[in-house]
């Protein structure tokens, strides 16, 4: 049984590696489109002006980077806790919080001191129970 499972696992791993390697990235597809735009073929390798195709591909990469940057800016605009180190998991960051006590006090009387805290009977659900991971949906 172990041998059969190991053989099937190996076959699955090889298949996944082969399928993954056969798909070109979007950037490669864009470069191929840029080369085709300027009528490149293999016979022109030594004489072809690659700077035109490189400029075309650079424009593509800049457009992709601008799109990613706009997405990140929108995310950070609605999730400011990710701008502050150590606060990315704090879903309550920047939101008003309700204190768990009604009143507190300290009395001093000569040589003695008395301190007290009066806690509330009930608290509403906190940020951790009802806050989304990404606040962009909450602001629409």
C-alpha positions as CSV (number, residue, x, y, z in Angstrom):
1,X,0.0,0.0,0.0
2,X,2.9,2.4,0.8
3,X,4.5,1.7,-2.5
4,X,1.2,2.4,-4.4
5,X,0.7,5.7,-2.5
6,X,4.3,6.8,-3.1
7,X,4.0,6.0,-6.8
8,X,0.7,7.9,-7.1
9,X,2.2,10.8,-5.2
10,X,5.2,10.9,-7.4
11,X,3.0,10.9,-10.5
12,X,0.9,13.7,-9.2
13,X,3.9,15.8,-8.3
14,X,5.5,15.3,-11.7
15,X,2.2,16.2,-13.4
16,X,1.8,19.4,-11.4
17,X,5.3,20.4,-12.1
18,X,4.8,19.8,-15.9
19,X,1.5,21.7,-16.0
20,X,2.9,24.6,-14.0
21,X,6.0,24.9,-16.3
22,X,3.9,24.8,-19.4
23,X,1.9,28.0,-18.6
24,X,3.7,31.2,-19.3
25,X,3.3,34.2,-17.0
26,X,1.3,37.3,-18.0
27,X,4.5,39.3,-18.3
28,X,5.9,36.7,-20.8
29,X,2.7,36.9,-22.8
30,X,2.9,40.7,-22.9
31,X,6.6,40.5,-24.1
32,X,5.6,38.1,-26.8
33,X,2.8,40.5,-27.9
34,X,5.3,43.4,-27.9
35,X,7.7,41.4,-30.1
36,X,4.9,40.5,-32.4
37,X,3.8,44.1,-32.6
38,X,7.2,45.0,-34.1
39,X,7.3,41.9,-36.4
40,X,10.1,40.1,-34.6
41,X,11.2,36.7,-35.8
42,X,14.2,34.5,-34.9
43,X,16.0,35.2,-38.2
44,X,16.2,38.9,-37.3
45,X,17.9,38.3,-33.9
46,X,21.2,40.1,-34.7
47,X,19.6,43.0,-36.5
48,X,16.3,43.6,-34.6
49,X,15.9,46.7,-32.6
50,X,14.9,45.3,-29.2
51,X,14.6,48.8,-27.6
52,X,11.1,49.3,-29.1
53,X,9.8,46.0,-27.8
54,X,11.5,46.7,-24.4
55,X,9.8,50.1,-24.2
56,X,6.4,48.4,-25.0
57,X,7.0,45.8,-22.3
58,X,8.1,48.5,-19.8
59,X,4.9,50.4,-20.4
60,X,3.0,47.2,-19.7
61,X,4.9,46.6,-16.4
62,X,4.4,50.2,-15.3
63,X,0.7,49.9,-15.9
64,X,0.6,46.6,-13.8
65,X,2.6,48.3,-11.0
66,X,0.4,51.3,-11.0
67,X,-2.7,49.1,-10.7
68,X,-1.1,47.2,-7.8
69,X,-0.1,50.5,-6.1
70,X,-3.6,51.9,-6.4
71,X,-5.0,48.7,-4.9
72,X,-2.6,48.9,-2.0
73,X,-3.3,52.6,-1.4
74,X,-7.1,51.9,-1.3
75,X,-6.5,49.0,1.1
76,X,-4.3,51.2,3.4
77,X,-6.8,54.1,3.2
78,X,-9.5,51.8,4.7
79,X,-7.2,49.7,6.9
80,X,-4.9,52.3,8.5
81,X,-3.8,49.7,11.2
82,X,-1.5,48.2,8.6
83,X,0.5,51.4,8.5
84,X,1.6,51.1,12.1
85,X,4.1,48.4,13.1
86,X,2.5,45.8,15.4
87,X,-1.1,46.8,14.8
88,X,-2.0,44.7,11.7
89,X,-3.8,42.1,13.9
90,X,-5.5,44.7,16.1
91,X,-9.0,45.0,14.5
92,X,-10.0,47.5,17.2
93,X,-7.2,50.0,16.3
94,X,-8.5,53.4,15.7
95,X,-12.1,52.5,16.7
96,X,-13.8,53.8,19.8
97,X,-13.8,51.3,22.7
98,X,-16.1,51.0,25.6
99,X,-14.5,50.7,29.0
100,X,-15.5,47.7,31.1
101,X,-16.1,49.7,34.3
102,X,-18.6,52.4,35.3
103,X,-16.6,54.2,37.9
104,X,-13.3,54.0,39.8
105,X,-11.8,55.9,42.6
106,X,-9.2,56.2,45.3
107,X,-9.7,57.7,48.8
108,X,-6.9,58.5,51.2
109,X,-7.6,58.9,54.9
110,X,-4.7,59.7,57.1
111,X,-2.6,56.5,57.1
112,X,-5.0,54.4,55.0
113,X,-6.0,54.2,51.4
114,X,-9.1,52.7,49.7
115,X,-9.4,52.0,46.0
116,X,-12.4,50.6,44.1
117,X,-13.7,49.8,40.7
118,X,-17.4,49.3,39.7
119,X,-17.6,47.1,36.6
120,X,-20.5,47.1,34.2
121,X,-22.9,44.1,34.2
122,X,-22.9,43.7,30.4
123,X,-20.6,44.8,27.5
124,X,-21.5,44.9,23.9
125,X,-19.6,42.7,21.4
126,X,-16.1,44.0,20.9
127,X,-14.2,44.7,17.8
128,X,-12.8,41.2,17.6
129,X,-16.3,39.7,17.2
130,X,-17.7,42.0,14.6
131,X,-14.8,43.7,12.7
132,X,-13.9,42.6,9.2
133,X,-10.4,41.8,8.2
134,X,-10.6,44.3,5.3
135,X,-12.7,47.4,6.1
136,X,-13.2,48.4,2.5
137,X,-16.5,46.5,2.3
138,X,-17.8,48.4,5.4
139,X,-17.3,51.8,3.8
140,X,-19.3,51.2,0.7
